[in-house]
Every structure is written in structure tokens, then in C-alpha cells.
Amino acid sequence: MTKQRLAVHLMLAAMMFVPLAYFLQAPSEAAAVAAPFNADLLLNLQPTAPLFDQIHKLERPVIATYRVKGREDLWSICKRFHVDPFSIRSSNGLDVSVFDDGTALKIPSQKGTLYQVEKPETLHTISQGYARGKSLGNAYEREILEANGFPAPDMKDPTHPFEPGTALFLPLAYRPTGLQLPFRDLHYRITSGFGMRHHPVLGIHRRHDGFDLAKPYGSPVLTSREGVVTYAGWLGGYGNMIEVKHLIRHKDKTRILYTRYGHLSKILVHEGQHLGLYQLIGRVGSTGISTGPHLHFEVRDENGHPISPRNFL
């Protein structure tokens, strides 16, 4: 029995050794052919740039450049790429929301503003130009440094300026651009847009020069941008109406726009009064030619010609 077991063990060992010896002696076919170098197989390659509609998923803020194709508006761009409209407007100094073919836009991946240093400025000076910097102080300055990958500044020289041409991303900071909605909340309904319509009271077809925004009677109406009151009182079909003149400055250009707020139940400002953004000026009503409580919101150019508010909101 012992001899039989020994014979079996020797047979199994031979079966394992013969193939191994064969492969050790035989030249490898793969080794005989030189394989070309393939850089794609390296593990230390830099990752490819993310698709434009994926930048909102990045942990650190990046600024992408998007070139408008055809004629596009701000809201369609934001919806397609999942980015913040206020960040785009603030980063590009935009007062309009509709763009022509070929327009280049800087698109931040996170909420905030791209700030270009034009003259030597300290971090403190830049920070204090925004509401978030004024409220958070030094904490916001550290937030800016962290977002831009800068090391902590030398506290012995806090006045060290950034050189002209430096680009900084300011998290959750915005500069006033364009026009804002005259309400703090989004609980409203557009019952009539800009353009030709069948008038609900007069029963005729004629142009409607603004937006009708349905809100409960007495809801607060706010200024859509800082400006000066040029009219406050009764004006025909508008009923109680306020007109505000806005000077919109961008670099070396100045543009004048007027906003009108009609059918008010109360007027809380007077002609010549200087107003800030989102300042309370009146309350929603149904005065003048109206079918119910709503705000008639209108935008006019420097010559008094009506423009669709959608171009600026």
C-alpha cells in the first residue's frame, strides 16, 4: 500500500513538473514581439477636462468660457449646464439676458463672482466691496483665499496688494447687474406678457408694454435696482404708478433705463427720492384699468420706448 501511494505521488509530481519545465524552456511569443509604447496605459496621466455640463459637480471653483451659438438667453444656458444665472451676470457685468451669436461668457462652476483686479488692491478692499465681505469681515477674506488656492497672507503685511490682471473668484458674492424682480419671493404668476394681446377690459387687440405679475392685494413692491423716482402718482390706465430712473454703468459706458410699477394700492415714495435696490416703494393693488390685484411691471429705454423686461431680468 505504501509503495502504491509513493507511485501515485511521483506521478502527480511529474504531471506538474513537465508543463512547467516546458514553459520555462520555450521562448515567450509575447516577449519575442516588441510591443509599442502606449501612453494611455499610464496611471499618472492628467485627467481630461470635464464636459461643460459637468463643471457644477467639481469640488473646487473653476471658470469656463462658453461661446454663444446662434441667439441664446441666459435662462436656457443655465438650465442646460446647471449653473447659477446670478453668478454669470455678475461675473460678466451683464445688464441683458439675451445674447448674440459668438458672445463669450465666463461661467463659474459655483455661486459667486469672477473678479478681475484692474489696479493694485488689497484683499480687504476687494472683500469690503460686497455685502458678504462687510458682514463676515476677516472670515470672508479667508474664504476667498481658500477658494482660489492662495496660502494664508502674511499677517505682518495685511496691506499687500494683488497685482493688476489677477483673477479672483469671490464665493457667494454678487455685483448688481441688470434688473431684479420687484418681489423678494418667487410666489407670483405672469398673467400677461410683453407684446400684442387681446385686452381683457377694452376687448381690443393692442400691444402690452410690460409684464402683469399676479400677487395678493397689499403685497410689497420693491425697486428692481437703485435709482431716482421720476414720477409717483395717478397716470390714466396705470392707476397709481411709480417710475424710477436707473443709471447702469459698466466700465466706460452708461445706460439709462426706466422701470414702471402700475396699479398700486399704495405709493410709499415721492418724486426725486433716491432709492436703493429692493427698497419698498408701494403695495400691489388693482387701480386704473385692471381686472384684479396684480403689478404691471414695465421697462423703457432712455428715449421712453418700451422694452421686454425679459431682456434684463
C-alpha positions in Angstrom: 0.0 0.0 0.0 2.9 2.3 0.9 4.6 1.6 -2.5 1.3 2.3 -4.3 0.9 5.7 -2.6 4.5 6.6 -3.4 4.0 5.8 -7.0 0.9 8.0 -7.2 2.7 10.9 -5.6 5.6 10.6 -8.1 3.1 10.5 -11.0 1.3 13.7 -9.8 4.7 15.5 -9.3 5.7 14.6 -12.9 2.4 15.8 -14.3 3.0 19.2 -12.7 6.7 19.5 -13.4 6.7 18.6 -17.2 4.4 21.5 -18.3 6.3 23.9 -16.0 9.6 22.8 -17.5 8.2 23.2 -21.0 7.1 26.8 -20.4 10.4 27.7 -18.7 12.4 26.4 -21.7 10.1 27.6 -24.5 10.6 31.3 -25.6 7.6 33.5 -24.9 5.8 34.6 -28.1 4.8 37.8 -26.4 8.3 38.5 -25.4 9.6 37.9 -28.9 7.5 40.7 -30.3 8.3 44.3 -29.2 5.0 46.0 -28.1 4.7 49.7 -29.0 4.6 52.2 -26.1 1.0 53.1 -25.2 0.8 56.3 -23.1 -2.9 55.7 -22.4 -2.0 52.8 -20.1 0.0 55.0 -17.7 -1.7 55.7 -14.4 -0.2 59.2 -13.9 -1.8 61.0 -16.9 -3.5 64.3 -16.2 -7.3 63.8 -16.3 -9.1 65.1 -19.3 -11.1 68.3 -19.0 -14.7 67.7 -17.7 -17.6 68.1 -20.1 -19.1 71.6 -19.8 -22.3 70.4 -18.4 -20.4 68.6 -15.6 -18.4 71.5 -14.2 -21.1 72.1 -11.5 -20.1 68.8 -9.9 -16.5 69.9 -9.3 -15.5 70.5 -5.7 -13.3 73.5 -6.3 -14.5 76.5 -8.3 -13.4 76.8 -11.9 -14.2 79.3 -14.6 -15.2 78.0 -18.0 -15.6 80.1 -21.2 -18.7 79.4 -23.2 -19.3 80.9 -26.7 -22.9 81.5 -27.6 -24.3 79.6 -30.6 -26.9 81.4 -32.5 -29.1 83.5 -30.3 -29.4 82.3 -26.7 -30.8 83.6 -23.5 -29.3 83.4 -20.0 -32.0 81.0 -18.6 -31.7 78.4 -21.3 -27.9 78.3 -20.8 -28.3 78.0 -17.0 -30.9 75.2 -17.4 -28.7 73.2 -19.9 -25.5 73.4 -17.9 -26.9 73.5 -14.3 -25.2 76.8 -13.4 -26.3 79.9 -11.5 -27.7 82.8 -13.5 -26.7 85.5 -11.0 -23.1 84.2 -11.0 -22.9 84.5 -14.8 -24.4 88.0 -14.8 -22.2 89.2 -12.0 -19.0 87.6 -13.4 -19.6 89.2 -16.9 -21.1 92.5 -15.8 -24.2 91.7 -17.8 -27.3 94.0 -18.0 -29.0 92.0 -20.6 -30.2 88.3 -20.6 -30.3 87.6 -24.4 -27.0 87.1 -26.3 -26.0 87.2 -29.9 -24.0 84.5 -31.7 -20.4 84.4 -30.8 -20.7 86.2 -27.4 -18.1 84.8 -25.0 -19.3 84.2 -21.4 -17.3 83.4 -18.3 -19.2 80.6 -16.5 -18.3 80.0 -12.8 -18.9 76.4 -11.7 -20.1 77.6 -8.2 -22.1 80.5 -7.0 -20.1 83.7 -6.8 -18.4 86.3 -8.9 -15.2 86.3 -11.1 -13.3 89.5 -10.1 -10.6 91.0 -12.3 -8.1 93.2 -10.5 -7.6 96.3 -12.6 -5.4 98.3 -10.2 -3.4 97.2 -7.2 -6.0 96.3 -4.5 -5.7 94.6 -1.1 -7.9 91.6 -0.2 -9.6 93.7 2.4 -10.6 96.4 -0.1 -12.0 93.8 -2.6 -13.9 92.0 0.1 -15.5 95.2 1.5 -17.0 95.9 -1.9 -19.5 93.1 -1.4 -22.3 92.6 1.2 -20.8 89.2 2.2 -17.4 90.8 2.9 -19.0 93.5 5.0 -21.0 91.0 7.1 -18.3 88.3 7.6 -15.1 90.5 7.7 -11.9 88.5 8.0 -13.7 85.2 7.8 -14.8 86.1 4.2 -11.2 87.1 3.3 -10.0 83.6 4.4 -12.9 82.1 2.4 -11.7 83.9 -0.8 -8.1 82.7 -0.2 -9.2 79.2 0.2 -11.4 79.2 -2.8 -8.6 80.5 -5.0 -5.9 78.2 -3.6 -3.8 81.1 -2.1 -1.7 80.5 1.0 -2.7 82.4 4.1 -1.4 86.0 3.8 1.5 87.3 5.9 -0.4 88.9 8.8 2.6 91.3 9.3 1.7 93.0 6.0 -2.1 92.8 5.6 -2.0 95.7 3.0 -0.1 93.6 0.4 -2.0 94.3 -2.8 -2.9 91.9 -5.6 -1.3 92.9 -8.9 -3.4 94.1 -11.9 -4.6 91.3 -14.1 -5.1 88.9 -11.1 -8.4 87.0 -11.4 -10.1 86.0 -8.1 -13.3 84.0 -7.5 -15.4 85.6 -4.8 -17.7 82.9 -3.3 -21.4 83.8 -2.9 -20.7 87.5 -3.7 -22.6 89.4 -6.4 -22.4 92.8 -8.0 -25.6 94.4 -9.0 -26.4 93.8 -12.7 -29.4 94.2 -14.9 -32.8 94.4 -13.2 -34.2 92.3 -10.4 -37.8 91.2 -9.9 -39.8 93.7 -7.9 -40.5 91.0 -5.3 -38.3 89.2 -2.7 -40.0 85.9 -3.3 -41.0 84.0 -6.4 -44.6 83.4 -5.5 -46.2 85.3 -8.4 -47.8 84.4 -11.7 -47.3 86.1 -15.1 -50.8 86.7 -16.3 -49.9 88.7 -19.4 -46.5 89.1 -21.1 -44.9 91.7 -23.4 -46.4 92.1 -26.9 -49.7 92.0 -28.7 -52.7 90.7 -26.8 -56.5 90.8 -26.5 -57.1 93.4 -23.8 -59.2 91.8 -21.0 -61.1 95.0 -20.3 -61.2 97.0 -23.5 -61.8 94.0 -25.7 -59.4 95.1 -28.5 -56.0 93.8 -29.8 -53.2 96.1 -28.8 -49.6 95.9 -27.5 -49.0 95.3 -23.9 -45.8 97.1 -22.8 -44.8 95.1 -19.8 -45.5 92.1 -17.6 -48.6 91.6 -15.4 -47.5 89.9 -12.2 -50.4 88.5 -10.1 -49.8 88.8 -6.4 -52.2 89.1 -3.4 -53.6 92.6 -2.7 -51.2 94.6 -0.5 -48.1 92.6 -1.3 -44.9 94.7 -1.0 -43.5 96.1 -4.3 -39.7 96.7 -4.3 -37.3 98.6 -6.6 -35.6 96.3 -9.1 -32.4 98.4 -9.0 -31.1 101.6 -7.3 -32.4 104.8 -8.9 -34.3 108.0 -8.6 -38.1 108.4 -8.6 -39.2 110.4 -11.7 -43.0 110.0 -11.2 -45.2 109.0 -8.4 -49.0 109.4 -8.7 -52.0 108.6 -10.8 -51.5 108.0 -14.6 -54.5 107.0 -16.6 -54.9 103.3 -17.1 -51.9 102.6 -14.9 -53.8 103.9 -11.9 -51.3 104.6 -9.1 -47.9 104.4 -10.8 -44.3 104.9 -9.9 -41.5 105.5 -12.5 -37.8 105.1 -11.5 -34.8 106.2 -13.5 -31.7 103.9 -13.4 -28.2 104.7 -14.4 -26.4 101.5 -15.4 -22.7 101.9 -15.5 -20.4 99.3 -16.9 -16.7 100.2 -17.3 -16.7 103.3 -19.5 -20.3 103.1 -20.6 -23.5 104.4 -19.0 -27.0 103.3 -20.0 -30.3 104.8 -18.8 -33.4 102.6 -18.1 -36.7 103.4 -16.6 -38.9 101.0 -14.7 -42.7 101.5 -14.1 -44.8 99.9 -11.4 -48.5 100.2 -12.0 -52.0 99.5 -10.5 -50.6 100.1 -7.0 -52.9 100.3 -3.9 -50.4 102.5 -2.1 -47.5 104.7 -3.1 -44.8 105.0 -0.5 -42.2 107.2 -2.2 -42.1 110.7 -3.8 -40.6 112.3 -6.9 -36.9 113.0 -6.6 -36.3 110.4 -3.9 -33.2 108.3 -4.2 -33.8 104.6 -3.8 -31.6 101.5 -3.2 -32.1 98.0 -4.5 -35.1 96.2 -3.1 -36.4 99.3 -1.3 -40.1 99.2 -0.5 -41.9 101.7 -2.8 -45.6 100.6 -2.8 -48.1 97.8 -2.5 -49.9 95.6 -5.0 -53.4 96.8 -5.9 -55.9 97.0 -8.7 -56.2 100.7 -9.5 -56.7 102.1 -13.0 -57.8 99.7 -15.8 -57.4 96.4 -14.1 -59.3 93.1 -13.6 -57.8 92.2 -10.2 -54.8 92.6 -7.9 -51.5 92.5 -9.8 -48.4 94.6 -10.6 -47.8 96.0 -14.0 -44.0 95.9 -14.4 -42.6 97.8 -17.3 -39.1 98.7 -18.7 -38.3 101.6 -21.0 -35.1 102.8 -22.7 -33.6 106.3 -22.5 -36.0 107.5 -25.2 -39.1 106.2 -23.5 -39.6 103.2 -25.8 -40.9 100.0 -24.1 -38.6 97.0 -24.0 -39.4 93.5 -22.9 -38.4 93.1 -19.2 -37.2 89.6 -20.1 -34.2 91.1 -21.7 -33.0 92.5 -18.4 -34.4 90.2 -15.6 
